[in-house]
């Protein structure tokens, strides 16, 4: 994980999310802190699900899902200066999240994705367009984003894309290719 994160940073990635759905809190905090040290201030770090670890690891933000703390509860823990992102999977969830103190909203999965065991229904590019109509907050598209379809997702209204699988093999080269496609 550390080597891959360093490769991504070397390629020019400036925002990374630490996501560990099954780890123990102590190990997750150790890993989160190690990422912070290795990547320094040039990469903004967001942690998934854990408001407590976000604060303890001095991360830049927290990303929560529909089954995590409410956005307002998370905000009380992380404070006003850290980013707060919320995952949404349909127009109703997005409209509800838009009313919160979240700084950005994620929509997805846009396409089928191998990264989740039980993914929500695919929303497609039309889901991105609809989400864009429902919020002025920054919109992050997630799920099945590849180098071949990333540009179309931005053109549909997303401000950014979140990628997992597309960066696993040769992280630096893959990230450089994504940045070239999106640049």
Backbone as JSON Lines, residues from 0, in Angstrom:
{"i":0,"aa":"X","n":[0.82,-1.19,0.0],"ca":[0.0,0.0,0.0],"c":[0.87,1.26,0.0]}
{"i":1,"aa":"X","n":[1.9,1.28,0.84],"ca":[2.73,2.47,0.93],"c":[3.46,2.74,-0.38]}
{"i":2,"aa":"X","n":[4.02,1.7,-0.96],"ca":[4.75,1.87,-2.22],"c":[3.81,2.35,-3.32]}
{"i":3,"aa":"X","n":[2.61,1.79,-3.38],"ca":[1.64,2.22,-4.39],"c":[1.26,3.68,-4.18]}
{"i":4,"aa":"X","n":[1.03,4.08,-2.95],"ca":[0.68,5.47,-2.66],"c":[1.8,6.42,-3.06]}
{"i":5,"aa":"X","n":[3.04,6.02,-2.79],"ca":[4.18,6.86,-3.19],"c":[4.29,6.96,-4.7]}
{"i":6,"aa":"X","n":[4.01,5.87,-5.41],"ca":[4.01,5.89,-6.87],"c":[2.92,6.81,-7.42]}
{"i":7,"aa":"X","n":[1.75,6.76,-6.81],"ca":[0.65,7.62,-7.24],"c":[1.0,9.1,-7.02]}
{"i":8,"aa":"X","n":[1.59,9.39,-5.87],"ca":[2.01,10.76,-5.59],"c":[3.08,11.22,-6.59]}
{"i":9,"aa":"X","n":[4.0,10.34,-6.9],"ca":[5.05,10.68,-7.86],"c":[4.48,10.95,-9.25]}
{"i":10,"aa":"X","n":[3.36,10.34,-9.56],"ca":[2.71,10.55,-10.86],"c":[1.95,11.87,-10.92]}
{"i":11,"aa":"X","n":[1.7,12.47,-9.75],"ca":[0.98,13.73,-9.73],"c":[-0.38,13.68,-9.08]}
{"i":12,"aa":"X","n":[-0.75,12.54,-8.51],"ca":[-2.02,12.45,-7.79],"c":[-1.91,13.31,-6.54]}
{"i":13,"aa":"X","n":[-2.91,14.14,-6.31],"ca":[-2.85,15.07,-5.18],"c":[-3.89,14.79,-4.1]}
{"i":14,"aa":"X","n":[-4.74,13.78,-4.3],"ca":[-5.75,13.41,-3.32],"c":[-5.89,11.9,-3.3]}
{"i":15,"aa":"X","n":[-5.72,11.32,-2.12],"ca":[-5.85,9.87,-1.95],"c":[-6.78,9.57,-0.78]}
{"i":16,"aa":"X","n":[-7.53,8.49,-0.94],"ca":[-8.39,8.03,0.14],"c":[-7.84,6.74,0.72]}
{"i":17,"aa":"X","n":[-7.7,6.72,2.03],"ca":[-7.32,5.49,2.72],"c":[-8.61,4.77,3.06]}
{"i":18,"aa":"X","n":[-8.77,3.57,2.48],"ca":[-10.01,2.81,2.64],"c":[-9.67,1.41,3.12]}
{"i":19,"aa":"X","n":[-10.13,1.08,4.31],"ca":[-9.92,-0.24,4.87],"c":[-11.2,-0.63,5.59]}
{"i":20,"aa":"X","n":[-11.99,-1.48,4.95],"ca":[-13.3,-1.83,5.46],"c":[-13.27,-2.89,6.56]}
{"i":21,"aa":"X","n":[-12.15,-3.56,6.75],"ca":[-12.14,-4.66,7.71],"c":[-10.98,-4.61,8.71]}
{"i":22,"aa":"X","n":[-10.21,-3.55,8.7],"ca":[-9.06,-3.47,9.58],"c":[-9.4,-3.15,11.02]}
{"i":23,"aa":"X","n":[-8.45,-3.41,11.88],"ca":[-8.58,-3.07,13.29],"c":[-8.13,-1.63,13.47]}
{"i":24,"aa":"X","n":[-8.78,-0.92,14.35],"ca":[-8.56,0.52,14.52],"c":[-7.08,0.85,14.77]}
{"i":25,"aa":"X","n":[-6.42,0.12,15.61],"ca":[-5.02,0.44,15.95],"c":[-4.12,0.32,14.71]}
{"i":26,"aa":"X","n":[-4.29,-0.76,13.96],"ca":[-3.47,-0.94,12.75],"c":[-3.83,0.11,11.71]}
{"i":27,"aa":"X","n":[-5.12,0.4,11.57],"ca":[-5.55,1.42,10.61],"c":[-4.95,2.78,10.95]}
{"i":28,"aa":"X","n":[-4.94,3.13,12.22],"ca":[-4.36,4.4,12.62],"c":[-2.87,4.42,12.35]}
{"i":29,"aa":"X","n":[-2.17,3.33,12.66],"ca":[-0.74,3.27,12.37],"c":[-0.48,3.44,10.87]}
{"i":30,"aa":"X","n":[-1.27,2.73,10.05],"ca":[-1.1,2.83,8.59],"c":[-1.43,4.23,8.09]}
{"i":31,"aa":"X","n":[-2.51,4.81,8.62],"ca":[-2.92,6.15,8.2],"c":[-1.83,7.17,8.54]}
{"i":32,"aa":"X","n":[-1.26,7.06,9.71],"ca":[-0.2,7.98,10.11],"c":[1.05,7.78,9.24]}
{"i":33,"aa":"X","n":[1.36,6.53,8.94],"ca":[2.52,6.24,8.09],"c":[2.32,6.83,6.69]}
{"i":34,"aa":"X","n":[1.11,6.73,6.15],"ca":[0.83,7.35,4.85],"c":[1.04,8.85,4.92]}
{"i":35,"aa":"X","n":[0.56,9.46,5.99],"ca":[0.72,10.92,6.16],"c":[2.19,11.29,6.14]}
{"i":36,"aa":"X","n":[3.02,10.54,6.88],"ca":[4.45,10.83,6.95],"c":[5.1,10.63,5.58]}
{"i":37,"aa":"X","n":[4.81,9.52,4.93],"ca":[5.45,9.21,3.64],"c":[5.05,10.18,2.53]}
{"i":38,"aa":"X","n":[3.8,10.62,2.52],"ca":[3.33,11.45,1.42],"c":[3.49,12.94,1.68]}
{"i":39,"aa":"X","n":[3.66,13.32,2.93],"ca":[3.87,14.72,3.25],"c":[2.68,15.59,2.9]}
{"i":40,"aa":"X","n":[2.9,16.89,2.85],"ca":[1.79,17.83,2.67],"c":[1.31,17.99,1.23]}
{"i":41,"aa":"X","n":[2.01,17.42,0.26],"ca":[1.62,17.62,-1.14],"c":[0.41,16.79,-1.56]}
{"i":42,"aa":"X","n":[0.1,15.75,-0.8],"ca":[-1.05,14.91,-1.1],"c":[-2.08,15.09,0.01]}
{"i":43,"aa":"X","n":[-3.3,15.44,-0.37],"ca":[-4.38,15.54,0.6],"c":[-4.91,14.14,0.85]}
{"i":44,"aa":"X","n":[-5.13,13.82,2.11],"ca":[-5.56,12.48,2.48],"c":[-6.95,12.5,3.12]}
{"i":45,"aa":"X","n":[-7.77,11.59,2.64],"ca":[-9.12,11.4,3.14],"c":[-9.21,9.97,3.64]}
{"i":46,"aa":"X","n":[-9.84,9.76,4.77],"ca":[-10.02,8.41,5.29],"c":[-11.49,8.02,5.16]}
{"i":47,"aa":"X","n":[-11.72,6.77,4.93],"ca":[-13.06,6.24,4.73],"c":[-13.67,5.83,6.07]}
{"i":48,"aa":"X","n":[-14.9,6.25,6.32],"ca":[-15.77,5.78,7.4],"c":[-15.44,6.27,8.81]}
{"i":49,"aa":"X","n":[-14.2,6.44,9.15],"ca":[-13.79,6.59,10.55],"c":[-13.43,8.04,10.92]}
{"i":50,"aa":"X","n":[-14.41,8.76,11.47],"ca":[-14.18,10.15,11.89],"c":[-13.11,10.23,12.96]}
{"i":51,"aa":"X","n":[-13.11,9.27,13.89],"ca":[-12.12,9.29,14.96],"c":[-10.7,9.16,14.42]}
{"i":52,"aa":"X","n":[-10.51,8.26,13.46],"ca":[-9.18,8.07,12.89],"c":[-8.78,9.24,11.99]}
{"i":53,"aa":"X","n":[-9.75,9.88,11.38],"ca":[-9.48,11.07,10.58],"c":[-8.8,12.13,11.44]}
{"i":54,"aa":"X","n":[-9.36,12.36,12.6],"ca":[-8.82,13.37,13.52],"c":[-7.48,12.9,14.09]}
{"i":55,"aa":"X","n":[-7.43,11.67,14.54],"ca":[-6.21,11.15,15.18],"c":[-5.02,11.11,14.22]}
{"i":56,"aa":"X","n":[-5.28,10.82,12.95],"ca":[-4.2,10.74,11.95],"c":[-3.92,12.09,11.29]}
{"i":57,"aa":"X","n":[-4.68,13.1,11.68],"ca":[-4.53,14.45,11.11],"c":[-4.72,14.45,9.6]}
{"i":58,"aa":"X","n":[-5.79,13.76,9.17],"ca":[-6.12,13.72,7.74],"c":[-6.87,14.98,7.34]}
{"i":59,"aa":"X","n":[-6.91,15.19,6.05],"ca":[-7.56,16.37,5.49],"c":[-9.06,16.22,5.37]}
{"i":60,"aa":"X","n":[-9.54,14.97,5.39],"ca":[-10.97,14.78,5.23],"c":[-11.43,13.38,5.56]}
{"i":61,"aa":"X","n":[-12.75,13.26,5.57],"ca":[-13.45,12.02,5.88],"c":[-14.48,11.76,4.8]}
{"i":62,"aa":"X","n":[-14.58,10.5,4.39],"ca":[-15.62,10.11,3.43],"c":[-16.51,9.07,4.1]}
{"i":63,"aa":"X","n":[-17.81,9.32,4.09],"ca":[-18.75,8.41,4.74],"c":[-19.78,7.89,3.75]}
{"i":64,"aa":"X","n":[-20.31,6.72,4.09],"ca":[-21.33,6.1,3.26],"c":[-22.7,6.22,3.91]}
{"i":65,"aa":"X","n":[-23.66,5.6,3.28],"ca":[-25.04,5.68,3.74],"c":[-25.26,4.98,5.08]}
{"i":66,"aa":"X","n":[-24.42,4.03,5.43],"ca":[-24.61,3.28,6.67],"c":[-23.65,3.71,7.78]}
{"i":67,"aa":"X","n":[-22.92,4.8,7.56],"ca":[-21.97,5.31,8.55],"c":[-22.64,6.38,9.4]}
{"i":68,"aa":"X","n":[-21.84,7.12,10.15],"ca":[-22.36,8.26,10.91],"c":[-23.11,9.19,9.97]}
{"i":69,"aa":"X","n":[-24.07,9.93,10.51],"ca":[-24.73,10.96,9.69],"c":[-23.69,12.04,9.37]}
{"i":70,"aa":"X","n":[-23.9,12.76,8.28],"ca":[-22.96,13.84,7.97],"c":[-22.82,14.84,9.11]}
{"i":71,"aa":"X","n":[-23.9,15.19,9.77],"ca":[-23.8,16.18,10.85],"c":[-23.05,15.62,12.06]}
{"i":72,"aa":"X","n":[-23.25,14.35,12.37],"ca":[-22.48,13.74,13.47],"c":[-21.01,13.68,13.12]}
{"i":73,"aa":"X","n":[-20.7,13.3,11.88],"ca":[-19.32,13.26,11.43],"c":[-18.69,14.65,11.49]}
{"i":74,"aa":"X","n":[-19.44,15.66,11.06],"ca":[-18.93,17.02,11.06],"c":[-18.59,17.48,12.48]}
{"i":75,"aa":"X","n":[-19.41,17.11,13.44],"ca":[-19.13,17.5,14.83],"c":[-17.8,16.91,15.3]}
{"i":76,"aa":"X","n":[-17.47,15.74,14.81],"ca":[-16.22,15.09,15.22],"c":[-15.02,15.66,14.49]}
{"i":77,"aa":"X","n":[-15.13,15.82,13.18],"ca":[-13.96,16.26,12.39],"c":[-13.78,17.76,12.36]}
{"i":78,"aa":"X","n":[-14.81,18.5,12.73],"ca":[-14.7,19.96,12.77],"c":[-15.01,20.6,11.43]}
{"i":79,"aa":"X","n":[-14.97,21.92,11.38],"ca":[-15.37,22.65,10.18],"c":[-14.31,22.74,9.08]}
{"i":80,"aa":"X","n":[-13.07,22.46,9.41],"ca":[-11.99,22.7,8.45],"c":[-11.61,21.49,7.6]}
{"i":81,"aa":"X","n":[-12.03,20.31,8.0],"ca":[-11.73,19.11,7.21],"c":[-12.83,18.89,6.18]}
{"i":82,"aa":"X","n":[-12.45,18.31,5.05],"ca":[-13.44,17.95,4.03],"c":[-14.32,16.83,4.54]}
{"i":83,"aa":"X","n":[-15.56,16.87,4.15],"ca":[-16.5,15.8,4.43],"c":[-17.18,15.42,3.13]}
{"i":84,"aa":"X","n":[-17.05,14.14,2.75],"ca":[-17.71,13.64,1.55],"c":[-18.71,12.56,1.91]}
{"i":85,"aa":"X","n":[-19.77,12.47,1.12],"ca":[-20.83,11.5,1.36],"c":[-21.11,10.71,0.09]}
{"i":86,"aa":"X","n":[-21.12,9.39,0.21],"ca":[-21.48,8.53,-0.92],"c":[-23.0,8.49,-1.09]}
{"i":87,"aa":"X","n":[-23.43,8.57,-2.34],"ca":[-24.84,8.44,-2.66],"c":[-24.99,7.5,-3.86]}
{"i":88,"aa":"X","n":[-26.19,6.94,-3.98],"ca":[-26.4,5.94,-5.03],"c":[-27.66,6.16,-5.84]}
{"i":89,"aa":"X","n":[-28.39,7.22,-5.53],"ca":[-29.6,7.53,-6.29],"c":[-29.96,8.99,-6.05]}
{"i":90,"aa":"X","n":[-30.89,9.53,-6.83],"ca":[-31.24,10.95,-6.69],"c":[-31.75,11.33,-5.31]}
{"i":91,"aa":"X","n":[-32.5,10.45,-4.66],"ca":[-33.03,10.76,-3.35],"c":[-31.92,10.92,-2.31]}
{"i":92,"aa":"X","n":[-30.96,9.99,-2.32],"ca":[-29.84,10.09,-1.38],"c":[-29.0,11.33,-1.66]}
{"i":93,"aa":"X","n":[-28.8,11.62,-2.94],"ca":[-27.99,12.78,-3.3],"c":[-28.67,14.07,-2.85]}
{"i":94,"aa":"X","n":[-29.96,14.19,-3.09],"ca":[-30.69,15.4,-2.68],"c":[-30.65,15.56,-1.17]}
{"i":95,"aa":"X","n":[-30.76,14.47,-0.44],"ca":[-30.7,14.53,1.03],"c":[-29.3,14.94,1.49]}
{"i":96,"aa":"X","n":[-28.27,14.34,0.91],"ca":[-26.89,14.67,1.28],"c":[-26.54,16.11,0.93]}
{"i":97,"aa":"X","n":[-27.16,16.63,-0.12],"ca":[-26.9,18.0,-0.55],"c":[-27.32,19.01,0.52]}
{"i":98,"aa":"X","n":[-28.28,18.65,1.35],"ca":[-28.77,19.54,2.41],"c":[-27.85,19.58,3.63]}
{"i":99,"aa":"X","n":[-26.86,18.71,3.66],"ca":[-25.98,18.59,4.82],"c":[-24.76,19.48,4.69]}
{"i":100,"aa":"X","n":[-23.88,19.4,5.67],"ca":[-22.63,20.18,5.65],"c":[-21.54,19.49,4.84]}
{"i":101,"aa":"X","n":[-21.89,18.44,4.09],"ca":[-20.88,17.77,3.25],"c":[-20.26,18.76,2.28]}
{"i":102,"aa":"X","n":[-18.96,18.62,2.07],"ca":[-18.24,19.49,1.14],"c":[-18.32,18.98,-0.29]}
{"i":103,"aa":"X","n":[-18.43,17.67,-0.44],"ca":[-18.58,17.08,-1.77],"c":[-19.46,15.85,-1.65]}
{"i":104,"aa":"X","n":[-20.02,15.46,-2.79],"ca":[-20.89,14.29,-2.84],"c":[-20.34,13.32,-3.88]}
{"i":105,"aa":"X","n":[-20.42,12.05,-3.55],"ca":[-20.02,11.01,-4.51],"c":[-21.29,10.34,-5.03]}
{"i":106,"aa":"X","n":[-21.26,9.97,-6.3],"ca":[-22.37,9.26,-6.92],"c":[-21.82,8.01,-7.6]}
{"i":107,"aa":"X","n":[-22.54,6.92,-7.45],"ca":[-22.1,5.7,-8.12],"c":[-22.8,4.48,-7.57]}
{"i":108,"aa":"X","n":[-22.5,3.33,-8.1],"ca":[-21.49,3.14,-9.13],"c":[-21.98,3.62,-10.5]}
{"i":109,"aa":"X","n":[-21.06,4.25,-11.22],"ca":[-21.39,4.74,-12.56],"c":[-21.47,3.56,-13.52]}
{"i":110,"aa":"X","n":[-20.5,2.68,-13.45],"ca":[-20.46,1.47,-14.26],"c":[-20.28,0.28,-13.33]}
{"i":111,"aa":"X","n":[-20.41,-0.91,-13.85],"ca":[-20.17,-2.11,-13.04],"c":[-18.75,-2.06,-12.49]}
{"i":112,"aa":"X","n":[-18.59,-2.51,-11.25],"ca":[-17.29,-2.44,-10.6],"c":[-16.94,-3.75,-9.9]}
{"i":113,"aa":"X","n":[-15.69,-4.18,-10.02],"ca":[-15.25,-5.37,-9.31],"c":[-14.78,-5.07,-7.89]}
{"i":114,"aa":"X","n":[-14.78,-3.8,-7.48],"ca":[-14.19,-3.41,-6.2],"c":[-15.1,-3.59,-5.0]}
{"i":115,"aa":"X","n":[-16.37,-3.87,-5.22],"ca":[-17.31,-4.06,-4.12],"c":[-18.0,-5.4,-4.24]}
{"i":116,"aa":"X","n":[-18.15,-6.07,-3.11],"ca":[-18.79,-7.38,-3.1],"c":[-20.28,-7.29,-3.44]}
{"i":117,"aa":"X","n":[-20.96,-6.3,-2.89],"ca":[-22.41,-6.12,-3.12],"c":[-22.68,-4.69,-3.56]}
{"i":118,"aa":"X","n":[-22.34,-4.36,-4.8],"ca":[-22.5,-2.98,-5.24],"c":[-23.97,-2.58,-5.39]}
{"i":119,"aa":"X","n":[-24.21,-1.29,-5.27],"ca":[-25.53,-0.73,-5.54],"c":[-25.77,-0.79,-7.04]}
{"i":120,"aa":"X","n":[-27.02,-0.59,-7.48],"ca":[-27.31,-0.6,-8.92],"c":[-26.52,0.48,-9.66]}
{"i":121,"aa":"X","n":[-26.07,0.15,-10.85],"ca":[-25.32,1.07,-11.7],"c":[-26.21,2.26,-12.07]}
{"i":122,"aa":"X","n":[-25.67,3.48,-11.97],"ca":[-26.44,4.67,-12.32],"c":[-26.15,5.18,-13.72]}
{"i":123,"aa":"X","n":[-24.99,4.81,-14.28],"ca":[-24.65,5.22,-15.63],"c":[-24.37,6.71,-15.76]}
{"i":124,"aa":"X","n":[-24.08,7.13,-16.98],"ca":[-23.8,8.54,-17.23],"c":[-25.04,9.39,-17.0]}
{"i":125,"aa":"X","n":[-26.21,8.83,-17.22],"ca":[-27.45,9.57,-16.96],"c":[-27.58,9.88,-15.47]}
{"i":126,"aa":"X","n":[-27.12,8.96,-14.63],"ca":[-27.12,9.2,-13.18],"c":[-26.21,10.35,-12.8]}
{"i":127,"aa":"X","n":[-25.09,10.48,-13.5],"ca":[-24.17,11.61,-13.26],"c":[-24.86,12.9,-13.68]}
{"i":128,"aa":"X","n":[-25.48,12.89,-14.85],"ca":[-26.17,14.1,-15.33],"c":[-27.27,14.53,-14.34]}
{"i":129,"aa":"X","n":[-28.03,13.58,-13.87],"ca":[-29.11,13.86,-12.92],"c":[-28.54,14.4,-11.61]}
{"i":130,"aa":"X","n":[-27.46,13.77,-11.13],"ca":[-26.81,14.23,-9.9],"c":[-26.33,15.67,-10.06]}
{"i":131,"aa":"X","n":[-25.77,15.98,-11.22],"ca":[-25.27,17.35,-11.46],"c":[-26.41,18.37,-11.38]}
{"i":132,"aa":"X","n":[-27.59,17.98,-11.82],"ca":[-28.75,18.87,-11.75],"c":[-29.19,19.11,-10.31]}
{"i":133,"aa":"X","n":[-28.89,18.18,-9.42],"ca":[-29.4,18.23,-8.05],"c":[-28.47,18.92,-7.05]}
{"i":134,"aa":"X","n":[-27.24,19.21,-7.45],"ca":[-26.3,19.82,-6.51],"c":[-25.33,20.75,-7.21]}
{"i":135,"aa":"X","n":[-24.89,21.76,-6.46],"ca":[-23.8,22.62,-6.93],"c":[-22.5,22.23,-6.25]}
{"i":136,"aa":"X","n":[-22.59,21.31,-5.29],"ca":[-21.37,20.86,-4.6],"c":[-20.52,20.05,-5.57]}
{"i":137,"aa":"X","n":[-19.21,19.99,-5.31],"ca":[-18.36,19.14,-6.14],"c":[-18.9,17.7,-6.15]}
{"i":138,"aa":"X","n":[-18.86,17.11,-7.32],"ca":[-19.43,15.78,-7.53],"c":[-18.33,14.82,-7.96]}
{"i":139,"aa":"X","n":[-18.17,13.75,-7.2],"ca":[-17.16,12.73,-7.49],"c":[-17.88,11.48,-7.98]}
{"i":140,"aa":"X","n":[-17.5,11.02,-9.16],"ca":[-18.08,9.8,-9.73],"c":[-17.21,8.62,-9.34]}
{"i":141,"aa":"X","n":[-17.86,7.52,-8.97],"ca":[-17.12,6.33,-8.55],"c":[-17.78,5.09,-9.11]}
{"i":142,"aa":"X","n":[-16.98,4.09,-9.38],"ca":[-17.49,2.79,-9.8],"c":[-17.24,2.49,-11.26]}
{"i":143,"aa":"X","n":[-16.29,1.62,-11.51],"ca":[-16.04,1.16,-12.87],"c":[-15.41,2.2,-13.77]}
{"i":144,"aa":"X","n":[-14.77,3.2,-13.19],"ca":[-14.15,4.26,-14.0],"c":[-12.83,3.74,-14.56]}
{"i":145,"aa":"X","n":[-12.72,3.78,-15.87],"ca":[-11.51,3.32,-16.56],"c":[-10.93,4.5,-17.36]}
{"i":146,"aa":"X","n":[-9.75,4.29,-17.88],"ca":[-9.16,5.33,-18.74],"c":[-10.04,5.55,-19.96]}
{"i":147,"aa":"X","n":[-10.71,4.5,-20.42],"ca":[-11.55,4.62,-21.63],"c":[-12.84,5.4,-21.38]}
{"i":148,"aa":"X","n":[-13.36,5.4,-20.16],"ca":[-14.64,6.07,-19.94],"c":[-14.54,7.29,-19.01]}
{"i":149,"aa":"X","n":[-13.38,7.57,-18.45],"ca":[-13.23,8.65,-17.47],"c":[-13.64,10.0,-18.04]}
{"i":150,"aa":"X","n":[-13.23,10.3,-19.27],"ca":[-13.54,11.59,-19.88],"c":[-15.04,11.77,-20.01]}
{"i":151,"aa":"X","n":[-15.75,10.7,-20.41],"ca":[-17.21,10.8,-20.58],"c":[-17.9,11.08,-19.25]}
{"i":152,"aa":"X","n":[-17.34,10.61,-18.16],"ca":[-17.92,10.85,-16.84],"c":[-17.78,12.32,-16.47]}
{"i":153,"aa":"X","n":[-16.64,12.91,-16.76],"ca":[-16.43,14.34,-16.51],"c":[-17.37,15.15,-17.4]}
{"i":154,"aa":"X","n":[-17.46,14.77,-18.65],"ca":[-18.34,15.48,-19.59],"c":[-19.81,15.39,-19.18]}
{"i":155,"aa":"X","n":[-20.18,14.33,-18.46],"ca":[-21.56,14.17,-17.98],"c":[-21.86,15.04,-16.76]}
{"i":156,"aa":"X","n":[-20.81,15.63,-16.15],"ca":[-21.04,16.55,-15.05],"c":[-20.26,16.32,-13.78]}
{"i":157,"aa":"X","n":[-19.49,15.24,-13.71],"ca":[-18.67,15.01,-12.51],"c":[-17.5,15.98,-12.49]}
{"i":158,"aa":"X","n":[-17.1,16.38,-11.3],"ca":[-15.93,17.24,-11.15],"c":[-14.66,16.42,-11.0]}
{"i":159,"aa":"X","n":[-14.82,15.17,-10.55],"ca":[-13.67,14.31,-10.32],"c":[-14.12,12.85,-10.42]}
{"i":160,"aa":"X","n":[-13.14,11.98,-10.58],"ca":[-13.43,10.54,-10.59],"c":[-12.61,9.87,-9.49]}
{"i":161,"aa":"X","n":[-13.2,8.84,-8.92],"ca":[-12.51,8.01,-7.93],"c":[-12.21,6.68,-8.6]}
{"i":162,"aa":"X","n":[-10.99,6.22,-8.44],"ca":[-10.54,5.01,-9.14],"c":[-9.84,4.09,-8.16]}
{"i":163,"aa":"X","n":[-10.16,2.81,-8.24],"ca":[-9.44,1.81,-7.44],"c":[-8.75,0.83,-8.4]}
{"i":164,"aa":"X","n":[-9.55,-0.03,-9.03],"ca":[-9.01,-1.11,-9.85],"c":[-8.08,-0.62,-10.95]}
{"i":165,"aa":"X","n":[-8.42,0.51,-11.55],"ca":[-7.62,1.02,-12.66],"c":[-6.24,1.49,-12.27]}
{"i":166,"aa":"X","n":[-5.96,1.55,-10.97],"ca":[-4.65,2.02,-10.51],"c":[-3.82,0.92,-9.85]}
{"i":167,"aa":"X","n":[-4.38,-0.27,-9.73],"ca":[-3.69,-1.33,-8.99],"c":[-2.44,-1.85,-9.7]}
{"i":168,"aa":"X","n":[-2.54,-2.05,-10.99],"ca":[-1.4,-2.55,-11.74],"c":[-0.57,-1.38,-12.23]}
{"i":169,"aa":"X","n":[0.68,-1.32,-11.85],"ca":[1.59,-0.25,-12.22],"c":[1.0,1.12,-11.88]}
{"i":170,"aa":"X","n":[0.87,1.42,-10.58],"ca":[0.18,2.63,-10.13],"c":[0.67,3.93,-10.77]}
{"i":171,"aa":"X","n":[1.97,4.1,-10.87],"ca":[2.47,5.37,-11.41],"c":[2.09,5.55,-12.87]}
{"i":172,"aa":"X","n":[2.34,4.54,-13.66],"ca":[2.02,4.63,-15.09],"c":[0.5,4.78,-15.28]}
{"i":173,"aa":"X","n":[-0.27,4.03,-14.53],"ca":[-1.73,4.11,-14.65],"c":[-2.23,5.5,-14.28]}
{"i":174,"aa":"X","n":[-1.72,6.05,-13.18],"ca":[-2.14,7.39,-12.76],"c":[-1.75,8.44,-13.8]}
{"i":175,"aa":"X","n":[-0.56,8.32,-14.35],"ca":[-0.14,9.26,-15.4],"c":[-1.08,9.19,-16.59]}
{"i":176,"aa":"X","n":[-1.51,7.98,-16.96],"ca":[-2.44,7.82,-18.08],"c":[-3.8,8.45,-17.77]}
{"i":177,"aa":"X","n":[-4.31,8.22,-16.55],"ca":[-5.58,8.85,-16.15],"c":[-5.45,10.38,-16.2]}
{"i":178,"aa":"X","n":[-4.38,10.9,-15.65],"ca":[-4.2,12.35,-15.62],"c":[-4.09,12.92,-17.04]}
{"i":179,"aa":"X","n":[-3.49,12.18,-17.94],"ca":[-3.39,12.61,-19.34],"c":[-4.79,12.64,-19.98]}
{"i":180,"aa":"X","n":[-5.56,11.6,-19.75],"ca":[-6.92,11.52,-20.31],"c":[-7.8,12.64,-19.75]}
{"i":181,"aa":"X","n":[-7.64,12.93,-18.47],"ca":[-8.5,13.92,-17.81],"c":[-7.98,15.35,-17.96]}
{"i":182,"aa":"X","n":[-6.69,15.49,-18.28],"ca":[-6.07,16.8,-18.35],"c":[-6.53,17.63,-19.43]}
